Amino acid sequence: MTNATSADVTHCFQLKSANVSLTALELHFFDSDSFEATLRDKISQAPGFFRDIPLIVSLEKYEGATSELDFFKLIGSCRRHNIHVIGVRGGNEDLRRLARNAALALLPAVSQRDSAPPEAAAASHEPAPAPQAAESATTETRPTKIVSQTVRSGQQIYAPDGDLVILAPVQAGAEVLAAGNIHVYGPLRGRALAGIHGAPGARIFCQSLEAELVSIAGQYKISEDLQESGWKTAVQIQLNNDVLVASPLAAG
């Protein structure tokens, strides 16, 4: 290290917060043969998407026996397909102990508040806010990020708190992500992931659907599936019973 550099840097690294897009594997039970077969099938649908991705294993809906879950076999199966398991989310103490023994990071379960049904909100003793107040709060807490330039291959545009509006094309190999909706006023050729914090009501709007992959709240479709409906036309994409559906945008 040069003298000029050493004068400016006193530590060999710094820790900073980072917003990273992660894929969650929601595990219901574990059988090594079944897991391997299902993994091969998923990868065959979108081989480029899964190569070298970091993966979180979600244990929140795991119903199998604790003794059946072998993290070393699961990790090994993923590594053979160039998928890197980095941690687990949720799970009881026994499952998290097994994950810790496999040197996996431990993440908290998804907040119950985020996934609470409407009935739970209705049971609250707190009065509901007036419509005007609710609308104002939404405006304040969901800022919109606007991008005017073309999103080029290799670029990632991220709106962590609200909607993302792109006034130009999204090229193949680019990735756009948003906590809320995504609007693309041009061709969408890369990957678009809306509702990334688990908002099933998020939507994706584009003037020409040519995407490699679209996702809302973790549910995704690849280009081969997207070509069956609305391909190269103006569409909106939304979740309907956990299935992504593309429908035409109304003309003027």
N, C-alpha and C positions, 0 to 999 in steps of 0.2 A: 504494500500500500504506500503511495507517495506521501510526502510530507504535507502537500496541500490537502490531500484527502483526509489524512489523519487529523489535521487541524479542525476539520468540519465534523467528523464522525467520532463520537466517543464510545459507541457500543457497536457490536458487530451485527445486531439486528434490532428491529422494533416490532412491537405487536400492534396491529391495527384491526379494527372490525372490517369484515368483508361480507358482502351479499353474494351468495353462490347458489346457483340453481342445482338442486339435488333431485334424484329420482328415488322414490320410496317403493320397496317391494313389500306388499302387504301379505304377510304370511298367515295362512289359516291352519295349516298343519305341515309337518315335515316328513317326507319319505324321500330318501336320496334318489331313487330311480325316477319317481314321479317328478321330483324337482328338476332333475336333469332334463327329462323329456320336455317339460313345460318351458324350461329356459331355452332350450334349442328352438322350440316352436316360436317363442317370442322374438328371438334374435333373427330368425329367418325372415320375419316380417319387416324388420328394419335393421339390418346388420350395421349400417353406418352409425345409427343413433346410439347403439349400445357399446360400441368399441371404446374402451378406456374411460367409461363413465364411472364416477363415484356413486355408490349405492348405499341407501339407508334401509335396514330391515325393520319394518313396522310390525310390532308384536301386539298391537292394541286389539286385534281381532283373532289372535292365536287361540285355537281351541284344542290343539293336540296335547299329548302328555309331555311334561317337561323332560322326561327321560328320552323321548324320541328326537329331541332337537339337538343335533350335533352341528355346532357352528363351524367346526373345522371342516366337515364334509361340505357344508353349504358354501363356505368361503372358497374351498378348493374347486368346487364345481364352477363358481363364478369366475375365478381366476383363469380357468382353462378357456374361458370365453372372453378374456380381457376385460372383465368387469371387476371393479375394486370395491369390496364391502368395507365401509369405513366406520359403521356404527349401527346401533339399534335405537329404536324409538319406542317408549312405553314398555309394557311387560311387567310381570310381577317380580318380586325380589329374586326368586330362584332362576328365572330366565335371565335377568340382568346379571346375576352372578356368573352364569355360564358365558354370557357375552363378554364380561370383564376378563374371564379366564382365557378367552380367545383374543384378547388385546383389542377389543372393539370399543369405540367411544359410546358413552351412554347419554342419550338425549331424552328429555322429558316427553311424556305423552302429549298429544294435541290437547289444548285447553278445552275442558268441558264447556266453557262459556262460548267458545267459538262454534261448537257443534250442538248447542242446546236447541231442542225442538221448540216450535212456537208456543206449545202448551206451557213450557217452563217459564217463558217470558210472561205469558198471560197470568201465571200464578204469582208473580212478583207483587209485593205490596206497594212498590213505588209507582206513582202515577205516570202514565205514558206522556211523553212530551207532545206539545202541540205540533201539528204538521209543519208549520212555518219554522219552528225551532229545530225540528228534526232535519229539515232540508238544509238549514243553515249549518248545522253541525256536520252534515255529510259533506258539504262544500268545503268546510275548513279542514276536515280530516282526510279527504281524498283528493289531494292535488293532482292535476293533470300535467303530464310531461309531454311536451310537443317537440317533435324532431322535423326539421324542414329538409334535410339532405337525405340522399339515398343511403340506405343502410347496406354497406358493402359486405361481400363475403369475408367471413372471419370476424366481423364486428358483432358485439353484443350490446343491445340497448335495454336498460332495466328501469322500470318504474316501480319502486318498492312499496309505495304507499297508495297509489291510485291508478288512474287510467293512463294509457299510452296512445298518443296520436302521432301518426307518421304521415307527413304530407308528401311522400315520395315512395318509390318502390323499395321493397325489401328483397335483396338479391339472394340467390342460392348460396348456402353456406353461412348466412347471417342468422342471428337469433335475437328475437325480441320477447321480452318478458314483462308482465305487469301484475300487480296485485288485483287490479280491476279489469276493465275492458281494454281491448286493443282495437284501434281503428287504423287501417292502412289505406290511404287514398292513392292507390296504385296497385300494381301486381304484388302479391305476397308469394315469394318463391322460397324463402328460407323456412325457419321454424318459428312458430308463434305459440307462446305459453301464457295463457290468461288465468286469472284467479289462482296464482301460484301459492297463496297462503291457505288455499282450501275453500275459495268462494265459488260455489256451484252456480251462482247466478251470473257470473261473468260471461261476456260474449266476445267474439272476434268478428270484426267487420272488415271486409276488403273489397276492392274494386275488381280484382281478378284472382281467383283462388288457384294458385299453382304451387302450393306449399309442399315442403318436404315432410313436415309434421306439424300438426296443431294439437294443442292440449288445453283443457279447462279443468281446473281443480284436480289435476293428476290423471284424468282420463284422456287418452290420446288416440289419434288416427294418423297413419302415414299416407304418403302420396298415393299408393296403390288403392287404398280404401277411399280416399277423397275423390278420385277420378270417377267414382260411380255416381256422384251427385254434385252438380254445380261447378264442375271443373272449368276454369278459365272464364268464369262469369262472376258478377257481383253478388256476394252472399253474406249472410250472417251465420255464425256457427254458435250453437248453444247446446247445453246439456238437457236431454230429455230422458228421464228415468236412467241416468248414468250412462247414456249413449250420446255421443256427439252427433248432432244433426245439422246439416247445412241447408239453409232455405234461401230463396232469392230475395235480394233487396228490392223493395218496391220502387218502381220507376217514378222519377220526378213526381 
